[in-house]
Amino acid sequence: MSSDLSDKTCRIRPTTKPTVAVIGASSDPDKPSHKAVLAFRDSGFTVFPVNPNAQEVAGTKCYESVLSLPVSTLDRVALYVPGQVGIKVMDELSQLAIGEIWAAPGADDPAVIAAARRMGLAVYKLCPLDQLGVAH
């Protein structure tokens, strides 16, 4: 699937405020996943950071796993985890309704991409920060 988002294959629900889970969100402000939490929030998303080792990311409550999120539907998932973690996350995501996945560089392991596609998800190998217009 193309990384070009102009092909209109993105499947975001027409909600008043779209949702995104940032998997692997970091509490370190220098990390791309931390910047993604801020960028999605600044772009109007309700953001759910996911990291079992953090209580909070960018002033937002952090969740231990996808299964601990207070929602069962996400418009987007931004992946910032290595392949072996990403595969486990795919198993959890299969229990939710997901619009699309953005796999950041380093999280775009072929096995993770294949698992997402087997689930019928639109998956894009791209940098969320670039797509959101954030300099990094």
C-alpha positions in Angstrom: 0.0 0.0 0.0 1.2 3.4 -0.8 2.6 5.9 1.7 0.9 8.6 -0.3 -2.1 9.7 1.7 -3.7 11.5 -1.2 -5.1 8.2 -2.5 -8.1 8.5 -0.2 -7.7 5.0 1.2 -7.5 6.3 4.8 -10.5 5.1 6.8 -11.0 7.8 9.5 -14.4 7.9 10.9 -16.2 11.2 10.5 -16.2 12.1 14.2 -16.0 15.5 15.8 -12.7 14.7 17.3 -10.7 11.8 15.9 -8.8 9.4 18.1 -5.3 8.1 18.0 -3.2 5.7 20.1 0.5 6.4 20.1 2.0 3.0 20.8 5.4 3.4 22.4 4.8 7.0 23.5 7.8 8.3 25.5 7.9 10.7 28.4 11.3 11.9 27.0 10.5 15.2 25.1 13.3 14.6 22.7 11.8 11.3 21.4 9.7 11.3 18.2 6.9 9.4 19.9 6.6 12.2 22.5 6.5 14.8 19.8 3.8 12.7 18.0 1.6 12.9 21.1 1.9 16.7 21.1 1.5 16.9 17.3 -1.7 14.8 17.2 -3.1 16.7 20.1 -2.4 20.0 18.4 -4.0 18.6 15.3 -7.3 18.1 17.1 -7.0 14.4 18.0 -8.0 12.8 21.3 -4.6 11.1 22.0 -4.1 7.9 24.0 -0.4 7.4 24.7 0.4 3.7 25.3 3.5 2.6 27.2 3.6 0.2 30.2 6.6 2.1 31.7 5.1 5.6 31.8 2.3 7.2 33.9 2.0 10.3 31.7 3.3 11.6 28.4 3.1 15.3 27.6 0.6 15.9 30.4 -1.7 13.1 29.1 -2.5 9.9 31.0 -0.5 7.0 29.6 -2.1 3.5 29.3 -0.3 0.3 30.0 -1.6 -1.5 26.9 -4.1 -1.1 24.1 -6.5 -3.2 26.0 -6.5 -0.8 28.9 -7.7 2.1 26.7 -11.1 3.7 27.6 -12.3 3.3 24.0 -12.9 0.3 21.7 -12.6 2.2 18.4 -9.6 4.2 17.2 -9.4 6.2 14.0 -5.6 5.8 13.9 -2.8 4.0 15.6 0.8 5.4 15.4 3.4 2.7 16.0 6.7 3.6 17.6 7.8 0.2 18.8 10.2 -2.4 17.5 8.9 -5.4 15.6 8.8 -8.0 18.4 6.6 -5.6 20.4 4.6 -4.6 17.4 3.6 -8.2 16.8 2.2 -8.4 20.3 0.4 -5.1 19.8 -1.2 -6.4 16.6 -2.8 -9.2 18.7 -4.3 -6.6 21.1 -5.4 -4.3 18.2 -7.3 -7.2 16.7 -9.8 -6.8 19.6 -10.5 -3.2 18.7 -12.0 -1.4 15.7 -9.1 0.4 14.0 -9.3 2.8 11.1 -5.6 2.8 10.0 -2.1 2.3 11.3 0.8 4.6 10.7 4.1 2.7 11.3 7.0 5.0 12.0 10.5 4.3 10.8 11.8 1.5 13.0 8.3 0.3 13.7 7.7 -0.8 10.1 8.9 -4.4 10.6 7.6 -6.5 7.7 6.0 -9.0 10.1 4.0 -6.2 11.7 2.9 -4.8 8.4 1.9 -8.2 7.2 -0.1 -8.9 10.4 -1.9 -5.6 10.1 -2.8 -6.3 6.5 -4.1 -9.8 7.4 -6.4 -8.0 9.8 -7.7 -6.0 6.9 -6.2 -2.7 8.2 -4.9 0.1 6.1 -1.3 0.4 7.1 1.1 3.1 6.1 4.9 3.1 6.5 5.6 6.7 7.1 6.8 9.2 9.7 3.8 10.6 11.6 5.7 13.8 12.4 6.4 14.4 8.7 2.7 13.9 7.9 1.7 16.3 10.7 4.1 18.9 9.5 6.4 18.8 12.6 10.0 19.6 12.1 12.3 17.1 13.8 
